[in-house]
Amino acid sequence: MQRYINKYIVVIKRNFFGEILLLHTSDIHIGAFADKSFREANIDALEEIAEYALNNDVKYLLISGDLFENPRLENFELIKRTFIVFRRLKEKGVYTVLTPGSHDHSIMGRDHISILEAAGFAKIPKYEFIDDKLILHPMELEDYVFYAIPGLKNSIELEYIRGNRIIYKGIDNVDKPIILLAHTGIDLDGFRLESYSERYGRIEIAQRVLDKIPAKIKYIALGHIHLPYPLLDSGNLRACYPGSPVGRDIMDLYETIILKKKFNKKRRFLLVDTSSEIPLVKSIWSDFNVCVEELEFDGKDVNQLITMIRSVLNKMVNSRFRALLVSVKQPPQWINSVNREIRDLERETNSYIRLVSKEDHEEFKKFILRLPDVENIENLEREALHHYLKTKNLDISLDKLIELLNILSRTPEDQREADFVEELFKQVEALLKEVVKK
């Protein structure tokens, strides 16, 4: 993390009124990228954000869900580096406050964020379900009182918010500024996500939800939406999405390109000053040492394609993590036929390269634009797979297809390749037997 020390030259301490500053991030998704060339991008981003907190006398780091891609990671090095970051923050007096996201927690508490909490490295405000209510318990940490709304599967937390079925236990007796962490998708007055990316053009983001949240809450630290939203350098805001520092998939990388080309912006985290009536939120923009470019290829000659890819990658040498999204006019069969050459090129250049047919890309964009009310990204992915099953007339359930994709997306990590392949085939065989029996 030492390499980030000189990146920021403005040292921000307590402001004139003595208020304590907050740093706000979310959706880091450590473990999202299996490829060796991109595997460490997310944990590097967390280290950069932590370094900023340590160098600028920030006392509270808020992570509004999905610190990890999954409840439990298989990559030991990523886990170890994460725990080192959290331990260092604690040793330097920084409180790291988390809320569970829709990706990184399990109902039984068998997840890495629970271990971080048990080790004393992270603070997680408590919640419980009683009858049809979601009960949020306050957590007091010196200057603030924190509540947290967890991210639940299928955005069930929105139903609790809309139905006024969330109880903020003891809130009337709180006499300190209140911070709410919430991992959920809501609309913010005056801003429309579809203005930034058509990915959100027909997603029904919950509206007027802020009216359901107690006015006594000073700042709502939101997570779940991966785009910076609203897209401001600074402003007085009661709620804000910092966006994901890196993202978790090809669509997030594509949105990084949109941010750069359409809005001349990078990714970010947020510095929050709560001394005014409405908090002052400042964007700390950073590329997190990630460079994403796109390339269009109209031909069929794989050698020509590789030459063009090399040319683009050579211009990206100043970034540690390089991703290139290549749109080709050829069908998926052609893409599959050149896959070996592309994977070899990835290893040789230590870069992340993805080929997408223009036909599939355009069809996906059309599909997004005709989506019905979908309230979260997980549902969007399920709807896309459901659409694919119908189009191909495949006789397999959606859940089984998702399970199969999860199995096939695994990587050997520290296993011998032969052992990994044998275990993989066993899991696929067992799943296919279940499908055939159906």
Buried (B, 14 or more C-beta within 10 A) or exposed (E): BEEBEEEBEEEBEEBEEEBBBBBBBBBBBBBBBBBEBBBBBBBBBBBBBBBBBBBBBBBBBBBBBBBBBBBEBBBEEBBEBBBBBBBBBBEEEBBBBBBBBBBBBBEEEEBBBBBBBEEEBBBBBEBEEEEEBBBBBBBEBEBBBBBBBBBBEEBEBBBBBBEEBBBBBEBEEBEBBBBBBBBBBBBBEEBEBEBBBEBBBBBBBBEEBBEBBEEEBBBBBBBBBBBBBBBBEEEEBBBBBBBBBBBBBBBBBBBBBBBBEEEEBBBBBBBBBBBEEEBBBBBBEBBBBBBBBBBEBEEEEBEEBBEBBEEBBEEBEEBBBBBBBBBBEBEEEBBEEBEEBBEEBBEEBBBBBBBBBBEBBEBBEEBBEEBEEBBBBBBBBBBBBEBBBEEEEEEBEEEBBEBBEEBEEBEBBEBEEEEBEEBBEEBEEEBEEEBEEE
